[in-house]
């Protein structure tokens, strides 16, 4: 005779609670996530880049908040796609995460044959900070933005500008500025921000839209000259520098942000825990003060909102890539 199972409401709720607990446990049967296993933040840029600095500031506080170690692992190369591929192929268990910039949303439009899908293979956890890029040159290389634009227009193709890689946020900012200013110049991509700044200081690269967090110490010591910031408003860390719009180039503003991502299908309770902890960290007076000194600002939102933001910003990135004819060199 067939047995009929009639679950009570209490049994159903108990089963649901058990499933939620399993989700938090993840693939590692060692108790609720994260347990004692270290969480790895893969940064697809070199140490000292704006993305790396934000990752390390957050990692310092996130470890104690989760009760485990949080390790920053730099995997630079190919505009951030190498590190992104590592995370896309990692288990969706909350132990391997990606800290990437706005450049993450540009890569699908310039790199053919990526081993991952930017929208389908990641879940956005939260943005963490917005960082103004600052237009820097070697000291006395140009008097100001108007001088740079005038000289570049007088000698089409005779000047060059650096970036932290094809499609990186530093590259996108430079292209938005170049298109708005109507100048023709040569793009020189580097492995990361530190390398690009070194070449600018040496005078071998004419200008670079460097993340403020990376460039500010060099500006303050006179090794780099700041002409303007690329955002829509001035930076409190460098109030004397006008925005590129104020400097006479309308339509040149660009938002550079750094965010936290996980492999797709990471359990929602893990995503929500990470989002909540990062939001608390970014809202703390200590971190706000540290970011402000670097010219950055906290920038967080719930995961669902961030994922919609990612879709919208990816579409905008496609427009810039097409207008600037950005390709992998």
C-alpha positions, 0 to 999 in steps of 0.5 A, spaced: 500 500 500 502 506 498 503 511 504 501 518 503 505 523 507 502 530 509 507 535 512 505 540 517 506 547 516 511 546 522 515 541 518 515 545 512 518 551 516 523 546 519 525 544 512 526 551 509 530 553 515 535 547 514 535 549 506 537 556 508 543 553 513 545 549 507 546 555 503 550 558 508 554 552 509 556 552 502 561 547 498 565 546 504 562 542 510 565 545 516 559 549 519 556 555 517 559 560 512 565 562 512 567 558 518 575 559 519 576 558 511 580 564 508 576 569 503 580 571 497 579 577 494 581 577 487 584 584 484 585 584 477 590 589 477 597 591 480 598 593 487 597 600 488 592 601 483 585 605 485 582 598 485 587 595 489 587 600 495 580 600 496 580 592 496 585 592 502 582 598 506 575 593 506 579 587 507 582 590 513 575 590 516 571 585 513 576 579 516 574 581 523 567 582 521 566 575 518 571 572 523 576 569 518 582 572 514 580 576 508 586 575 503 587 580 497 590 576 491 593 581 485 592 577 478 593 583 473 593 583 466 589 583 460 585 589 462 582 585 468 580 579 464 585 574 467 583 575 474 575 576 472 576 569 469 579 566 475 573 568 479 568 566 474 571 559 474 571 558 482 566 555 486 560 559 488 561 558 495 563 565 497 570 564 498 573 567 492 570 574 490 572 579 485 574 586 486 573 590 480 572 597 477 567 600 472 572 597 467 569 590 468 563 592 464 567 595 458 571 588 457 565 584 453 565 589 448 573 589 446 575 582 448 573 577 443 572 570 446 572 571 453 572 565 457 566 568 461 560 572 460 560 579 464 553 579 466 551 571 466 557 569 470 557 574 476 553 576 481 554 583 483 554 584 491 555 591 492 559 597 489 564 600 495 567 606 493 567 612 487 573 614 486 575 621 481 580 620 476 585 626 476 588 628 469 595 628 471 601 630 467 609 631 468 610 638 472 610 644 467 608 639 461 602 643 460 599 650 463 592 647 464 587 643 460 585 648 455 593 648 454 593 641 453 587 641 448 590 647 444 596 643 443 593 637 442 589 640 436 595 643 433 598 637 433 593 631 431 596 624 433 602 628 436 601 626 443 599 620 447 595 618 453 596 612 458 591 608 461 591 602 466 589 597 460 585 597 454 578 598 457 580 600 464 576 605 467 582 610 466 582 608 459 574 610 458 575 616 462 581 618 457 576 616 451 570 620 454 575 626 455 578 626 448 571 625 444 568 631 448 575 635 447 575 633 440 582 631 440 586 626 436 592 622 440 595 616 441 593 611 446 598 607 450 596 601 455 600 599 461 599 593 465 597 597 471 596 604 474 603 605 477 606 603 471 602 609 467 604 614 472 611 612 472 611 614 465 608 620 465 612 622 471 618 621 466 615 625 461 614 619 456 607 619 456 603 626 456 597 625 460 593 620 464 587 619 468 589 616 474 585 614 480 585 619 485 587 614 491 593 612 487 596 619 484 594 624 490 601 622 494 605 624 488 601 630 486 602 632 493 610 631 493 610 635 486 612 629 482 605 629 478 601 635 476 594 635 477 590 639 471 583 637 473 578 631 476 574 627 471 568 627 475 562 631 475 564 635 482 570 637 485 574 632 490 575 634 497 582 631 497 584 636 491 579 642 491 584 647 487 583 642 481 577 644 477 573 638 474 574 637 466 567 640 465 569 647 469 576 647 465 572 648 458 570 641 456 563 639 457 560 632 457 567 629 459 565 627 466 566 620 468 564 616 474 569 611 476 567 606 481 570 599 485 565 594 486 565 587 489 562 581 485 561 573 486 561 567 481 554 567 479 549 562 483 553 564 490 548 562 495 543 569 496 544 568 504 552 569 503 551 575 498 546 578 503 551 577 509 557 580 504 553 586 502 551 588 509 558 587 512 561 591 506 555 597 507 557 597 515 564 598 513 563 603 508 559 607 513 564 607 519 567 614 520 574 611 520 573 608 513 570 615 511 575 619 513 581 614 510 577 614 503 576 622 504 583 623 504 584 619 498 579 623 494 574 617 494 567 616 497 563 610 500 558 608 494 554 602 496 547 599 494 543 593 495 545 587 491 539 587 486 540 594 485 547 593 484 545 588 478 540 593 475 546 598 475 551 593 472 546 592 466 545 599 465 552 601 465 554 595 461 550 598 455 553 605 456 560 602 456 558 599 449 556 606 446 563 609 448 567 603 446 563 604 439 564 612 439 571 611 440 573 605 436 576 602 442 580 595 441 585 591 444 592 593 441 
